[in-house]
Amino acid sequence: MKKFISVLALFSFILITAMAANAGSTAVSGAGAVANNNQTFEGSNVPQGFSNGVETNFPTLVPYFGPDVRPFNFTPIEVITAGKSLWKRYECNPTIEDAKVEYRFRSFVKTNNSNDSLDSVDVMLGLPEDKVYTTVAHITLRADDVTTTSLELLAQACLLAMEAGGKTVAVIAQGAERVAVSSGWGVGFNSTASTVNNSGDIGTVSSGGTGYSKGTSGLAGKPWLQVFVLTY
């Protein structure tokens, strides 16, 4: 009987000790969980290794036509007028002799009388602010090929303005249309020869040839102008 009581007491001691150890472990674990739940992070202090957001950078797009380069036959009117602002009839005719110009003339004042025609005209950029004027006509001009220049367009506008009785050509818009151009040339040569022997049972034919071709392409400009013809 005493032996049974001793075994029971030992078993009870071991059970109580195990329960106490388990309770301590649970308390420590719970404390750790509370400590972790109370932790906070500032948005500006995100630990390294964590992304603060995704940012995508796209490279700069290259224009299809490349950089904006003015064609050789385009000259701003302000540059032309800085060197020459007064045009006379005898100067305009030879200037436009080889030019290919398309234009649309819209008259606002009747100028059927030949006495209205003048022999000179002034050129300016924009409309005058210190004068009272009458608009005689509006002209749109455009180069018909890639070699006609802004100077030739202006000379044509001045000649039309003189014929309409205008005293001033006021340029209100200008630019150059960009167009694609191509050119090419080629040279070819070919020769043939044939022989037949006297008996007529053997014949030979030979031929040879050579050729060369070349082509180029690129962008060019066609200047254009819009002007008002004014009188005072």
TIZA-769867 format. One record per residue (C-alpha): chain; residue in one letter; x negated, y negated, z negated; residue number from 1. Coordinates in steps of 0.05 Angstrom, whole numbers, plus 32768, in hexadecimal, padded with zeros to 4 digits. Layout:
BEGIN
- A A X Y Z NUM
...
END
This chain:
BEGIN
- A M 8000 8000 8000 1
- A K 7FC8 7FD0 7FEE 2
- A K 7FA6 7FE0 8031 3
- A F 7FE6 7FCE 8057 4
- A I 7FEB 7F8C 8033 5
- A S 7FA3 7F7B 8043 6
- A V 7FAC 7F89 808E 7
- A L 7FEC 7F5F 8090 8
- A A 7FC9 7F25 806E 9
- A L 7F8E 7F29 80A0 10
- A F 7FBE 7F2A 80DB 11
- A S 7FE4 7EEE 80BF 12
- A F 7FA2 7EC7 80B7 13
- A I 7F8D 7ED6 80FF 14
- A L 7FD2 7EC1 811A 15
- A I 7FD2 7E7F 80F2 16
- A T 7F8B 7E6E 810A 17
- A A 7F9E 7E7B 8154 18
- A M 7FDC 7E4F 814E 19
- A A 7FB4 7E16 8130 20
- A A 7F80 7E19 8167 21
- A N 7FB6 7E17 819D 22
- A A 7FD7 7DDB 817D 23
- A G 7F95 7DB5 817D 24
- A S 7F8A 7DC4 81C5 25
- A T 7FCF 7DAB 81D8 26
- A A 7FC4 7D6B 81B1 27
- A V 7F83 7D5C 81D5 28
- A S 7FA1 7D6C 8218 29
- A G 7FDC 7D3F 820B 30
- A A 7FAF 7D06 81F5 31
- A G 7F88 7D0C 8236 32
- A A 7FC8 7D0A 825E 33
- A V 7FDF 7CCB 823C 34
- A A 7F9B 7CAA 8246 35
- A N 7F9D 7CBB 8290 36
- A N 7FE3 7CA1 8298 37
- A N 7FD0 7C5E 827A 38
- A Q 7F98 7C52 82AC 39
- A T 7FA5 7C1B 82E0 40
- A F 7F7E 7C03 831C 41
- A E 7F7D 7BBD 8339 42
- A G 7F88 7BB8 8383 43
- A S 7F46 7B92 838D 44
- A N 7F20 7BC5 8364 45
- A V 7F31 7C05 8388 46
- A P 7EF9 7C37 837C 47
- A Q 7ECA 7C43 83B6 48
- A G 7EDF 7C7C 83E2 49
- A F 7F28 7C68 83E3 50
- A S 7F44 7C41 841F 51
- A N 7F66 7BFF 8411 52
- A G 7F8B 7C03 8454 53
- A V 7F7D 7C12 849D 54
- A E 7F66 7BD9 84CA 55
- A T 7F5C 7BE4 8515 56
- A N 7F31 7BB5 853E 57
- A F 7F3B 7BB4 8589 58
- A P 7F04 7B9C 85B7 59
- A T 7F0E 7B5D 85E0 60
- A L 7F2F 7B6C 8623 61
- A V 7F08 7B58 8661 62
- A P 7F33 7B32 8694 63
- A Y 7F41 7B59 86D2 64
- A F 7F25 7B23 86FF 65
- A G 7EE9 7B18 86D4 66
- A P 7ED5 7AD4 86B8 67
- A D 7EF8 7A95 86D0 68
- A V 7EC8 7A7C 8705 69
- A R 7EDE 7A45 8734 70
- A P 7ED5 7A56 877E 71
- A F 7EA1 7A2F 87A5 72
- A N 7ED5 7A0A 87CF 73
- A F 7EFB 79EE 8793 74
- A T 7EE7 79A9 8779 75
- A P 7F11 7985 8744 76
- A I 7F31 7946 875F 77
- A E 7F15 791D 8725 78
- A V 7ECF 792E 873E 79
- A I 7EE1 791C 8786 80
- A T 7F01 78D9 8773 81
- A A 7EC4 78C8 8748 82
- A G 7E9C 78C7 8789 83
- A K 7ED2 78B1 87BA 84
- A S 7F17 7895 87A9 85
- A L 7F25 786D 87E8 86
- A W 7F33 7893 8829 87
- A K 7F3A 7876 886E 88
- A R 7F5A 7895 88AA 89
- A Y 7F19 789C 88D3 90
- A E 7EFB 78C2 8898 91
- A C 7F35 78F3 8890 92
- A N 7F39 790C 88D8 93
- A P 7EF2 7929 88DD 94
- A T 7EF6 7944 8896 95
- A I 7F32 7971 88A6 96
- A E 7F1A 7984 88EC 97
- A D 7F06 79CB 88DB 98
- A A 7F33 79D3 889E 99
- A K 7F6D 7A03 889C 100
- A V 7FA3 79E3 8871 101
- A E 7FEB 79F6 8863 102
- A Y 8016 79BE 8848 103
- A R 805E 79AE 8837 104
- A F 8073 7965 883E 105
- A R 80B1 794C 881A 106
- A S 80C2 7903 882B 107
- A F 80EC 78D8 87FD 108
- A V 80EA 7898 8827 109
- A K 80F7 7890 8871 110
- A T 80B6 787E 8895 111
- A N 80CA 7885 88DE 112
- A N 80AD 7841 88F0 113
- A S 8066 7848 8909 114
- A N 8055 7806 88E8 115
- A D 805B 7829 88A5 116
- A S 801B 7850 88B3 117
- A L 7FDE 7837 888E 118
- A D 7F93 783F 889A 119
- A S 7F7C 784C 8852 120
- A V 7F95 7869 8811 121
- A D 7F7E 786E 87C9 122
- A V 7F78 78AF 87A3 123
- A M 7F84 78B7 8759 124
- A L 7F90 78EF 8727 125
- A G 7FD5 78EA 8707 126
- A L 8008 78B3 870E 127
- A P 7FFA 786A 8700 128
- A E 8011 784F 86BE 129
- A D 8006 7805 86C9 130
- A K 802B 77FC 870C 131
- A V 8071 7800 8726 132
- A Y 8070 7830 8761 133
- A T 809E 7853 8793 134
- A T 8095 789C 87A2 135
- A V 8092 78A4 87ED 136
- A A 8087 78EF 87F2 137
- A H 806F 792F 87D0 138
- A I 803C 795B 87F3 139
- A T 8025 79A2 87E1 140
- A L 7FE5 79B8 8804 141
- A R 7FC3 79FC 8804 142
- A A 7F85 7A16 8826 143
- A D 7F95 7A4A 885B 144
- A D 7F51 7A6C 8856 145
- A V 7F19 7A75 8823 146
- A T 7EEB 7A41 8842 147
- A T 7F18 7A04 8841 148
- A T 7F04 79D6 8807 149
- A S 7F28 79A9 87D6 150
- A L 7F09 796C 87F9 151
- A E 7F29 7981 883B 152
- A L 7F6D 798A 8819 153
- A L 7F68 7944 87FC 154
- A A 7F55 7926 883F 155
- A Q 7F93 7947 885E 156
- A A 7FBE 792B 8827 157
- A C 7FA2 78E5 8831 158
- A L 7FAF 78E8 887C 159
- A L 7FF7 78FE 8871 160
- A A 7FFF 78C7 883D 161
- A M 7FE7 7892 886E 162
- A E 8017 78A9 88A3 163
- A A 8050 78A5 8870 164
- A G 803E 785E 885E 165
- A G 8023 786F 8819 166
- A K 7FED 7847 87F5 167
- A T 7FD9 7879 87C0 168
- A V 7FD1 78C5 87BC 169
- A A 7FDE 78DA 8774 170
- A V 7FC7 7921 8767 171
- A I 7FF5 7942 8734 172
- A A 7FDD 798A 8737 173
- A Q 7FA2 79B1 8752 174
- A G 7F83 79F5 8750 175
- A A 7F69 7A30 8778 176
- A E 7F8C 7A71 8789 177
- A R 7F60 7AAE 877F 178
- A V 7F64 7AE1 87B8 179
- A A 7F41 7B21 87C9 180
- A V 7F19 7B22 880A 181
- A S 7EF2 7B57 882F 182
- A S 7EC8 7B5B 886D 183
- A G 7EA1 7B91 8894 184
- A W 7E7D 7BA1 88D3 185
- A G 7E63 7BE0 88F5 186
- A V 7E36 7BF7 892E 187
- A G 7E3C 7C3A 8951 188
- A F 7E19 7C5F 898A 189
- A N 7E23 7CA2 89AB 190
- A S 7E07 7CC6 89E8 191
- A T 7E13 7D09 8A0A 192
- A A 7DED 7D31 8A3E 193
- A S 7DFA 7D72 8A64 194
- A T 7DD3 7D9E 8A94 195
- A V 7DE5 7DD8 8AC2 196
- A N 7DB2 7E05 8AE4 197
- A N 7DB2 7E10 8B2E 198
- A S 7DD5 7E53 8B2B 199
- A G 7E0D 7E34 8B02 200
- A D 7E0D 7E6B 8ACD 201
- A I 7DEB 7E44 8A95 202
- A G 7E01 7E00 8A7A 203
- A T 7DED 7DD7 8A3D 204
- A V 7E0D 7D9B 8A1E 205
- A S 7DF0 7D6E 89E8 206
- A S 7E07 7D30 89C5 207
- A G 7DEE 7D01 898F 208
- A G 7E04 7CC3 896C 209
- A T 7DF5 7C92 8935 210
- A G 7E1C 7C5E 8910 211
- A Y 7E19 7C2A 88D8 212
- A S 7E4E 7C03 88B3 213
- A K 7E50 7BD3 8879 214
- A G 7E88 7BB2 8852 215
- A T 7E8E 7B7F 881A 216
- A S 7EC7 7B69 87EE 217
- A G 7ED2 7B36 87B6 218
- A L 7EFB 7AFB 879D 219
- A A 7F01 7AB7 87BD 220
- A G 7F2A 7A79 87B3 221
- A K 7F5D 7A50 87D9 222
- A P 7F63 7A09 87BC 223
- A W 7FA7 79E7 87B7 224
- A L 7FC1 79A2 87A6 225
- A Q 8002 7980 8795 226
- A V 8006 7934 879F 227
- A F 8037 78FB 879E 228
- A V 8031 78C4 87D3 229
- A L 803E 7880 87B3 230
- A T 8048 783A 87CB 231
- A Y 804E 77F8 87A4 232
END
